[in-house]
Amino acid sequence: MILIGELINGTRKAIKEAIAAKDAELIRNLARTQAEAGAGFIDCNPGTVGAQEASDMRWLAEHVQAVTDQPIAFDSPNVEALRAGLEVYRGQATPMVNSVTLESDRVARVLPLVAEHGTNVVALAMSDRGVPEDVAGRVGNASRLVEACTGAGVAPERIFLDPVITMVAQDACAALKVLEAVRTIRAEFPGIHITCGLSNISFGLPQRALLNRAFLAMMASAGMDSAICDPLDADLMAMMAAAEALTGRDEYCMGYIGAARAGKLGA
């Protein structure tokens, strides 16, 4: 499973303070430890605004690149911040832009940037009408997004479709709707990746980590092959190894066996 390490995000209090104080060591440590834990991408989201966000994105990118060769997922609603990050990116691996949606302004401004730099892209299945409430809406948005991305020259294997996770605390069927949508999207577009902001499902509930782990296994069985998550959560990573073994993505269960030998599966 392709993990996008979510921890360098300015909406988190500690990261907001680190960005404001220019605490490079904290950012470098988070980038390093997430990469060592198995993150395939290191998400960078300054969480600031305007020109400051572009400056902060450049700063984050410089310090992440100083300690890991893993590619960066540039994450911002600010297109200029995305551009600023891509301009200072010097890694060999293909970076990621997070994200494009069907919102008219977003398609018009983000897809040309993705095409220009040849990046991967997270494609959120939402539109000007917001997040769909049903399975058909998610699938329809996903189809239109894949068409828009490929029409702009983005290869299917560079598309990470996010069906948009909503809180099960507000809608008891939220997880079931997403699972059905993922199964349908996987069948229709076998060549793309499917990802999600995993922890969104548990927002507002106690013992969130338990729900996140259970949801990860369910989503893996439905066809998800990527997740935006916390790779430093050892129990989550153990569940991921188990899910990979049980869904046919771990030949001869070698990844699972390796994780067991490394003491990564718990007691």
C-alpha positions as CSV (number, residue, x, y, z in Angstrom):
1,M,0.0,0.0,0.0
2,I,1.3,3.5,-0.9
3,L,1.3,5.6,2.3
4,I,1.1,9.4,2.3
5,G,2.5,10.5,5.7
6,E,0.1,13.1,7.0
7,L,2.0,14.6,10.0
8,I,3.5,17.7,8.5
9,N,0.3,19.6,8.4
10,G,-0.1,23.2,9.7
11,T,-3.7,22.5,10.9
12,R,-2.0,20.5,13.7
13,K,-1.1,22.8,16.7
14,A,2.5,21.6,17.0
15,I,3.2,21.9,13.3
16,K,1.6,25.4,13.1
17,E,3.9,26.5,15.9
18,A,6.9,24.9,14.3
19,I,6.3,26.6,11.0
20,A,5.8,30.0,12.7
21,A,9.0,29.5,14.8
22,K,10.9,28.0,11.8
23,D,11.7,25.0,13.9
24,A,13.5,23.1,11.2
25,E,14.6,20.2,13.4
26,L,11.0,19.2,14.3
27,I,10.0,19.2,10.6
28,R,13.1,17.3,9.6
29,N,12.5,14.7,12.3
30,L,8.9,14.1,11.3
31,A,9.9,13.8,7.6
32,R,12.7,11.3,8.5
33,T,10.7,9.2,10.9
34,Q,7.7,8.9,8.6
35,A,9.9,7.8,5.7
36,E,11.6,5.3,7.9
37,A,8.2,4.0,9.0
38,G,7.2,3.3,5.4
39,A,5.7,6.5,4.0
40,G,6.0,6.6,0.2
41,F,5.2,10.3,0.1
42,I,5.7,13.0,2.8
43,D,2.7,15.3,2.8
44,C,3.5,19.0,3.3
45,N,0.6,21.3,4.2
46,P,1.6,24.7,5.6
47,G,-1.9,25.6,6.7
48,T,-1.2,29.3,6.3
49,V,-2.6,31.8,3.8
50,G,-1.7,33.9,0.8
51,A,1.9,34.7,0.0
52,Q,2.9,33.4,3.4
53,E,1.7,29.9,2.5
54,A,3.9,29.9,-0.7
55,S,6.9,30.9,1.4
56,D,6.1,28.3,4.1
57,M,5.7,25.6,1.5
58,R,9.1,26.4,0.1
59,W,10.6,26.2,3.6
60,L,8.9,22.9,4.3
61,A,10.1,21.4,1.0
62,E,13.7,22.4,1.6
63,H,13.8,20.8,5.0
64,V,12.0,17.6,4.1
65,Q,14.3,17.1,1.1
66,A,17.3,17.6,3.4
67,V,16.6,14.4,5.2
68,T,14.8,12.0,2.9
69,D,14.6,11.0,-0.8
70,Q,10.9,10.1,-0.5
71,P,8.8,12.4,-2.8
72,I,6.7,15.2,-1.3
73,A,2.9,15.5,-1.6
74,F,2.4,19.2,-1.9
75,D,-0.9,19.8,-0.1
76,S,-2.7,23.1,-0.2
77,P,-5.9,24.8,-1.5
78,N,-3.6,27.6,-2.6
79,V,-2.3,27.0,-6.2
80,E,0.5,29.4,-5.8
81,A,1.7,27.5,-2.8
82,L,1.6,24.3,-4.8
83,R,3.6,26.0,-7.6
84,A,6.2,27.3,-5.1
85,G,6.7,23.9,-3.7
86,L,7.2,22.3,-7.1
87,E,9.6,25.0,-8.1
88,V,12.0,24.0,-5.3
89,Y,11.5,20.3,-5.5
90,R,14.6,18.5,-6.7
91,G,13.9,14.9,-5.9
92,Q,14.3,12.1,-8.4
93,A,11.0,10.5,-7.5
94,T,7.8,11.9,-8.9
95,P,6.1,14.3,-6.4
96,M,2.4,14.7,-5.8
97,V,-0.1,17.5,-5.9
98,N,-3.0,17.3,-3.4
99,S,-5.5,18.0,-4.8
100,V,-7.7,18.6,-7.7
101,T,-11.5,18.5,-7.6
102,L,-14.4,19.1,-10.0
103,E,-14.8,22.6,-8.7
104,S,-14.4,24.7,-11.9
105,D,-11.6,27.0,-10.6
106,R,-9.7,24.0,-9.2
107,V,-9.7,22.1,-12.5
108,A,-8.7,25.1,-14.5
109,R,-5.8,26.0,-12.3
110,V,-4.5,22.8,-10.8
111,L,-4.5,20.3,-13.8
112,P,-2.3,22.5,-15.9
113,L,0.2,22.6,-13.1
114,V,0.1,18.8,-12.7
115,A,0.6,18.4,-16.4
116,E,3.4,20.9,-16.6
117,H,5.4,19.2,-13.8
118,G,4.4,15.6,-14.6
119,T,3.3,15.0,-11.0
120,N,1.0,12.5,-9.3
121,V,-2.3,14.0,-8.3
122,V,-4.9,13.4,-5.6
123,A,-8.3,13.7,-7.2
124,L,-11.1,14.4,-4.7
125,A,-14.5,13.2,-5.8
126,M,-16.3,16.5,-5.0
127,S,-17.6,19.3,-7.1
128,D,-19.0,22.8,-6.9
129,R,-22.0,21.1,-5.2
130,G,-19.7,19.8,-2.4
131,V,-19.3,16.2,-1.2
132,P,-21.8,13.8,-2.7
133,E,-24.2,12.2,-0.2
134,D,-24.6,8.9,-2.0
135,V,-22.6,6.3,-3.9
136,A,-23.8,7.3,-7.3
137,G,-22.6,10.9,-6.8
138,R,-19.1,9.8,-5.7
139,V,-18.8,7.4,-8.6
140,G,-20.0,9.9,-11.1
141,N,-17.6,12.5,-9.8
142,A,-14.8,10.0,-9.9
143,S,-15.5,9.2,-13.5
144,R,-15.5,12.8,-14.5
145,L,-12.3,13.5,-12.6
146,V,-10.5,10.6,-14.2
147,E,-11.6,11.8,-17.6
148,A,-10.5,15.3,-16.9
149,C,-7.1,14.1,-15.6
150,T,-6.4,11.8,-18.5
151,G,-7.6,14.5,-20.9
152,A,-5.0,16.8,-19.5
153,G,-2.3,14.2,-20.1
154,V,-2.1,12.6,-16.7
155,A,-1.4,8.9,-16.9
156,P,-3.9,6.7,-15.0
157,E,-1.1,5.4,-12.7
158,R,-0.5,8.9,-11.5
159,I,-4.1,9.5,-10.4
160,F,-4.9,8.9,-6.8
161,L,-8.7,9.0,-6.6
162,D,-10.0,10.0,-3.2
163,P,-13.7,9.1,-2.7
164,V,-14.0,11.7,0.1
165,I,-14.4,10.2,3.6
166,T,-17.0,11.8,5.9
167,M,-17.6,11.2,9.6
168,V,-19.5,8.1,10.6
169,A,-20.5,10.1,13.7
170,Q,-22.8,12.2,11.5
171,D,-23.9,9.5,9.1
172,A,-24.1,5.9,10.3
173,C,-23.8,4.6,6.7
174,A,-20.8,6.9,5.8
175,A,-18.3,4.0,5.7
176,L,-20.6,1.7,3.8
177,K,-21.3,4.3,1.1
178,V,-17.6,4.9,0.6
179,L,-16.8,1.1,0.5
180,E,-19.4,0.6,-2.2
181,A,-18.1,3.5,-4.2
182,V,-14.6,2.2,-4.0
183,R,-15.6,-1.2,-5.2
184,T,-17.3,0.4,-8.2
185,I,-14.5,2.8,-9.0
186,R,-11.9,0.0,-8.7
187,A,-13.9,-2.1,-11.2
188,E,-14.3,0.8,-13.6
189,F,-10.8,2.1,-13.4
190,P,-8.3,-0.7,-12.6
191,G,-5.3,1.4,-13.6
192,I,-5.6,4.2,-11.1
193,H,-4.8,4.4,-7.4
194,I,-7.5,4.8,-4.8
195,T,-6.5,6.7,-1.6
196,C,-8.3,8.5,1.3
197,G,-7.8,10.7,4.3
198,L,-8.3,7.7,6.6
199,S,-8.8,9.4,9.9
200,N,-11.7,11.5,8.6
201,I,-14.0,8.5,9.3
202,S,-13.5,8.7,13.1
203,F,-13.7,12.4,13.7
204,G,-15.6,13.3,16.8
205,L,-15.6,9.8,18.3
206,P,-13.6,8.2,21.2
207,Q,-10.8,5.7,20.5
208,R,-10.4,7.0,17.0
209,A,-7.3,4.9,16.3
210,L,-9.4,1.7,16.6
211,L,-11.9,2.9,14.1
212,N,-9.2,4.0,11.7
213,R,-7.5,0.6,11.8
214,A,-10.8,-1.3,11.2
215,F,-11.7,1.1,8.3
216,L,-8.3,0.6,6.8
217,A,-8.8,-3.2,6.5
218,M,-12.3,-2.7,5.1
219,M,-11.1,-0.2,2.5
220,A,-8.2,-2.4,1.5
221,S,-10.6,-5.3,0.8
222,A,-12.7,-2.9,-1.3
223,G,-9.8,-2.0,-3.5
224,M,-8.0,0.9,-1.9
225,D,-4.2,0.7,-2.5
226,S,-3.1,4.0,-0.8
227,A,-3.9,5.9,2.3
228,I,-3.2,9.4,3.8
229,C,-2.4,8.4,7.4
230,D,0.0,8.4,10.3
231,P,2.8,5.9,9.5
232,L,4.1,6.3,13.1
233,D,1.0,4.5,14.4
234,A,2.5,1.1,14.9
235,D,-0.9,-0.6,15.4
236,L,-2.2,0.9,12.2
237,M,0.9,-0.3,10.3
238,A,0.5,-3.8,11.7
239,M,-3.1,-3.8,10.5
240,M,-1.9,-2.6,7.1
241,A,0.5,-5.5,6.8
242,A,-2.3,-7.9,7.7
243,A,-4.6,-6.3,5.2
244,E,-2.0,-6.5,2.4
245,A,-1.5,-10.2,3.2
246,L,-5.3,-11.0,3.1
247,T,-6.1,-9.0,0.0
248,G,-3.7,-10.6,-2.4
249,R,-1.2,-7.8,-2.5
250,D,1.6,-9.5,-0.6
251,E,2.9,-12.5,-2.5
252,Y,3.6,-15.5,-0.3
253,C,2.9,-13.1,2.6
254,M,6.6,-12.0,2.5
255,G,5.8,-8.5,3.6
256,Y,3.8,-9.8,6.6
257,I,6.5,-12.3,7.5
258,G,9.2,-9.6,7.3
259,A,7.1,-7.3,9.5
260,A,6.8,-10.1,12.1
261,R,10.5,-10.8,12.1
262,A,11.2,-7.1,12.5
263,G,8.8,-7.0,15.6
264,K,6.4,-4.7,13.9
265,L,3.2,-6.7,14.5
266,G,3.0,-6.3,18.2
267,A,3.0,-9.0,20.9
